[in-house]
Amino acid sequence: MSKVQEKVILVNERDEQIGLMEKIEAHEKALLHRAFSVFVINDKNEIMLQQRAQHKYHSPGLWTNTCCSHQREGETNLQAGKRRLMEEMGFTTDLKELFNFIYIAPFDNGLTEHELDHVMVGSYNDAPQINPDEVAAWKWMTAHDIKNSMESNPELYTEWFKIIFDKYYEHIS
């Protein structure tokens, strides 16, 4: 079965859809598109992190938030977050949107993330059933420990997670 070419939703700065484009092309051209990032928190106020699979086309093996991806046409932010949480981490939970913002993060491989990112949060206490095609490992960490780890070992984390985490940390503190 060949992998379907995933399309992203191109948007303007007001998050209004202006087109669709194949995901890799949008990242090659650094065009603004809609995306989301999910933070799952447990009852101990720890954040579930995932380590990206080693064969991912960018940022392989790096740690990042619970999951993130792109909305599909006709899908709400919350529907997209729940879908991807199930696809990557093997569970679903209620999500709520905290905020959104625009960022740009270039990668070594010539691709650039230029996203209007919708940040969502949900709660969950059990172990995920990770999809090995997407995720190499997972762990719980407090926001404080993540902040300290990012400062001492920034190379362990995805570029977008460093940007998003700063915004998230401001939002929760």
C-alpha positions as CSV (number, residue, x, y, z in Angstrom):
1,M,0.0,0.0,0.0
2,S,1.6,3.3,-1.0
3,K,1.5,6.1,1.4
4,V,-1.1,8.8,0.6
5,Q,0.5,12.2,0.0
6,E,-0.6,14.2,3.0
7,K,-1.8,17.7,2.2
8,V,-1.6,20.6,4.6
9,I,-4.0,23.6,4.8
10,L,-2.3,26.8,3.7
11,V,-3.5,29.7,5.7
12,N,-3.0,33.5,6.1
13,E,-2.1,35.1,9.4
14,R,-5.8,35.1,10.5
15,D,-5.9,31.3,10.1
16,E,-8.2,31.6,7.1
17,Q,-7.7,28.8,4.6
18,I,-6.2,29.9,1.3
19,G,-5.3,26.6,-0.3
20,L,-4.0,23.0,0.1
21,M,-0.5,21.8,-0.7
22,E,1.4,18.5,-0.4
23,K,3.1,18.5,2.9
24,I,6.8,18.2,1.7
25,E,6.2,21.0,-0.9
26,A,4.8,23.3,1.7
27,H,7.9,22.7,3.9
28,E,10.3,23.1,1.0
29,K,8.6,26.5,0.1
30,A,8.3,27.5,3.8
31,L,4.6,28.4,3.3
32,L,2.4,29.2,6.3
33,H,0.1,26.3,7.1
34,R,-2.2,25.1,9.9
35,A,-0.8,22.7,12.5
36,F,-1.4,21.6,16.0
37,S,0.6,20.5,19.1
38,V,-0.8,18.4,21.9
39,F,0.4,18.4,25.5
40,V,-1.0,15.5,27.6
41,I,-0.7,16.0,31.4
42,N,-1.1,13.4,34.2
43,D,-2.5,13.9,37.7
44,K,1.1,14.6,39.0
45,N,1.3,17.6,36.5
46,E,3.8,15.8,34.4
47,I,3.9,16.2,30.6
48,M,4.0,13.1,28.4
49,L,6.9,13.5,25.9
50,Q,7.6,11.4,22.9
51,Q,10.9,10.6,21.2
52,R,10.5,10.7,17.4
53,A,11.2,7.5,15.5
54,Q,14.7,7.2,14.1
55,H,13.5,7.0,10.5
56,K,11.5,10.3,10.5
57,Y,12.4,12.6,7.6
58,H,13.3,15.4,10.0
59,S,14.2,15.6,13.6
60,P,14.6,11.8,14.1
61,G,15.3,10.6,17.6
62,L,14.6,14.0,19.2
63,W,12.2,14.5,22.1
64,T,9.1,16.6,21.6
65,N,5.6,17.2,23.1
66,T,3.0,14.4,23.2
67,C,2.1,14.7,19.6
68,C,1.8,17.2,16.8
69,S,0.8,17.2,13.2
70,H,-1.4,18.9,10.6
71,Q,-5.2,19.3,10.4
72,R,-6.8,17.7,7.4
73,E,-9.3,19.7,5.3
74,G,-12.7,19.7,7.0
75,E,-11.3,18.6,10.3
76,T,-11.5,20.8,13.5
77,N,-8.4,21.4,15.5
78,L,-9.7,19.1,18.3
79,Q,-10.7,16.3,15.9
80,A,-7.2,16.5,14.4
81,G,-5.5,16.4,17.8
82,K,-7.6,13.4,18.9
83,R,-7.0,11.5,15.6
84,R,-3.2,12.0,15.8
85,L,-3.0,11.2,19.5
86,M,-4.6,7.8,18.6
87,E,-2.3,7.3,15.5
88,E,0.9,8.1,17.3
89,M,0.3,7.3,21.0
90,G,-2.5,4.7,20.9
91,F,-5.0,6.5,23.1
92,T,-7.5,9.4,23.1
93,T,-8.6,11.9,25.6
94,D,-10.6,15.1,25.7
95,L,-8.6,18.1,24.5
96,K,-9.0,21.8,24.9
97,E,-7.3,24.5,22.9
98,L,-5.1,26.9,24.9
99,F,-3.7,29.3,22.3
100,N,-2.3,29.6,18.8
101,F,0.7,31.4,17.4
102,I,2.9,31.5,14.2
103,Y,6.5,30.3,14.2
104,I,9.2,29.5,11.7
105,A,11.8,26.8,12.3
106,P,14.3,25.9,9.5
107,F,15.9,22.4,9.5
108,D,19.3,21.0,8.4
109,N,17.7,19.2,5.5
110,G,16.5,22.3,3.7
111,L,12.9,22.0,4.9
112,T,11.2,24.8,7.0
113,E,8.3,24.6,9.4
114,H,6.2,27.8,9.0
115,E,3.1,27.1,11.0
116,L,0.1,28.6,12.6
117,D,0.2,26.2,15.5
118,H,-2.9,25.5,17.7
119,V,-1.7,24.3,21.1
120,M,-4.0,21.9,22.9
121,V,-3.9,20.1,26.3
122,G,-5.6,17.0,27.6
123,S,-5.2,14.7,30.7
124,Y,-4.3,11.1,30.8
125,N,-2.6,8.9,33.4
126,D,-1.9,5.5,31.8
127,A,0.9,4.3,29.6
128,P,0.4,5.0,25.8
129,Q,0.5,2.2,23.2
130,I,3.0,3.9,21.0
131,N,3.1,3.4,17.2
132,P,6.7,2.4,16.4
133,D,6.4,3.9,12.9
134,E,6.1,7.3,14.6
135,V,7.5,7.1,18.1
136,A,10.7,5.5,19.5
137,A,10.0,6.1,23.2
138,W,8.0,8.1,25.7
139,K,8.3,9.5,29.3
140,W,6.7,11.7,31.8
141,M,8.5,15.0,32.8
142,T,7.5,18.0,34.8
143,A,7.5,21.4,33.0
144,H,10.3,22.5,35.4
145,D,12.5,19.5,34.5
146,I,11.8,19.9,30.8
147,K,12.9,23.6,31.0
148,N,16.1,22.7,32.8
149,S,16.9,19.8,30.4
150,M,16.3,22.1,27.4
151,E,18.7,24.7,28.8
152,S,21.4,22.1,29.4
153,N,20.8,19.8,26.4
154,P,18.9,21.7,23.7
155,E,20.2,19.3,21.0
156,L,17.9,16.5,22.5
157,Y,14.7,18.4,21.5
158,T,12.9,19.3,18.3
159,E,13.2,22.9,17.2
160,W,9.4,23.5,17.3
161,F,9.1,22.0,20.8
162,K,11.6,24.4,22.1
163,I,9.6,27.3,20.6
164,I,6.2,25.9,21.6
165,F,7.4,24.9,25.1
166,D,8.5,28.5,25.9
167,K,5.0,29.7,24.9
168,Y,3.3,26.9,26.8
169,Y,5.5,27.5,29.9
170,E,4.5,31.2,29.9
171,H,0.9,30.2,29.6
172,I,1.0,27.8,32.6
173,S,3.2,29.8,34.9
